[in-house]
Amino acid sequence: MTDLLPPPPPPRAGTERLTEVGKAFLGLAPGAGANVVELADGAGVCVVQTGRGGGKAYVAPDRTVLFVPSAMDFDTGLAAFLAGARTPARGSAGRS
């Protein structure tokens, strides 16, 4: 028997804008489905692109983003994000 965790609560209204920033960074169409994790202490959100070639976009309240590939686990990416790591803006050698 497997213990299933309850689904996460829906994002609060204040995180919806950050979610859209993350989806746009990942190249997802508006309204596209993605898993969203609201980070503790108002640190932002993590938008998880599912499927092959996916990744995670951690988005801070100031709309800066850290992209990590799907091979990196959530906690490792979160630690880097909370330590201040960010992906450069696309116009200056960002994710292609």
C-alpha positions as CSV (number, residue, x, y, z in Angstrom):
1,M,0.0,0.0,0.0
2,T,1.3,3.4,-1.0
3,D,0.7,6.5,1.1
4,L,-0.2,9.3,-1.2
5,L,0.4,12.9,-0.3
6,P,-2.6,15.3,-0.7
7,P,-2.3,17.6,-3.7
8,P,-0.7,21.0,-2.9
9,P,-3.0,23.9,-2.4
10,P,-3.6,26.1,-5.4
11,P,-1.2,29.1,-5.7
12,R,-2.3,32.3,-4.0
13,A,-3.3,35.2,-6.2
14,G,0.1,36.9,-5.5
15,T,2.0,34.0,-6.9
16,E,0.0,33.8,-10.2
17,R,2.1,36.5,-11.8
18,L,5.4,34.7,-10.7
19,T,4.0,31.5,-12.1
20,E,3.4,33.2,-15.5
21,V,6.9,34.6,-15.5
22,G,8.2,31.0,-14.9
23,K,6.0,29.5,-17.6
24,A,7.2,32.2,-20.1
25,F,10.8,31.5,-19.2
26,L,10.3,27.8,-19.8
27,G,8.7,28.6,-23.2
28,L,5.3,27.3,-22.2
29,A,2.2,28.7,-23.9
30,P,-0.1,30.8,-21.8
31,G,-2.5,28.6,-19.9
32,A,-0.3,25.5,-20.4
33,G,-0.3,23.1,-17.5
34,A,2.7,22.9,-15.2
35,N,3.3,22.0,-11.6
36,V,3.8,25.0,-9.3
37,V,5.3,24.9,-5.9
38,E,4.9,28.0,-3.7
39,L,8.2,28.4,-1.8
40,A,8.3,29.0,2.0
41,D,8.6,32.4,3.5
42,G,7.5,34.3,0.4
43,A,10.7,33.3,-1.5
44,G,8.7,32.9,-4.7
45,V,7.6,29.9,-6.7
46,C,9.0,27.0,-8.6
47,V,7.4,26.1,-11.9
48,V,8.1,22.5,-12.9
49,Q,7.9,21.7,-16.6
50,T,6.9,18.1,-16.9
51,G,7.9,15.7,-19.7
52,R,11.0,15.0,-21.6
53,G,13.5,17.9,-21.7
54,G,11.7,19.6,-18.9
55,G,13.2,21.6,-16.1
56,K,12.4,23.9,-13.2
57,A,12.2,27.7,-13.1
58,Y,12.5,29.2,-9.6
59,V,11.1,32.7,-9.7
60,A,11.8,35.3,-7.0
61,P,9.4,38.1,-6.0
62,D,11.5,40.5,-8.1
63,R,10.9,38.2,-11.1
64,T,14.5,37.0,-11.4
65,V,14.7,33.3,-12.4
66,L,17.0,30.4,-11.8
67,F,16.5,27.6,-14.4
68,V,17.7,24.1,-13.5
69,P,17.5,21.0,-15.7
70,S,15.1,18.2,-14.8
71,A,18.2,16.1,-13.8
72,M,18.8,18.4,-10.8
73,D,16.6,17.5,-7.8
74,F,14.3,20.1,-6.2
75,D,16.2,20.6,-3.0
76,T,19.6,21.2,-4.8
77,G,18.0,23.8,-7.1
78,L,16.2,25.4,-4.2
79,A,19.4,25.7,-2.2
80,A,21.1,27.5,-5.1
81,F,18.1,29.7,-5.6
82,L,18.0,30.8,-2.0
83,A,21.7,31.4,-2.0
84,G,21.1,34.0,-4.8
85,A,22.0,32.0,-8.0
86,R,20.1,33.3,-11.0
87,T,20.1,32.5,-14.7
88,P,21.2,35.5,-16.8
89,A,18.5,37.2,-18.9
90,R,18.0,35.7,-22.3
91,G,19.4,38.7,-24.0
92,S,22.7,38.1,-22.3
93,A,23.4,34.4,-22.8
94,G,20.3,33.0,-21.1
95,R,18.7,29.6,-21.7
96,S,18.4,28.9,-25.4
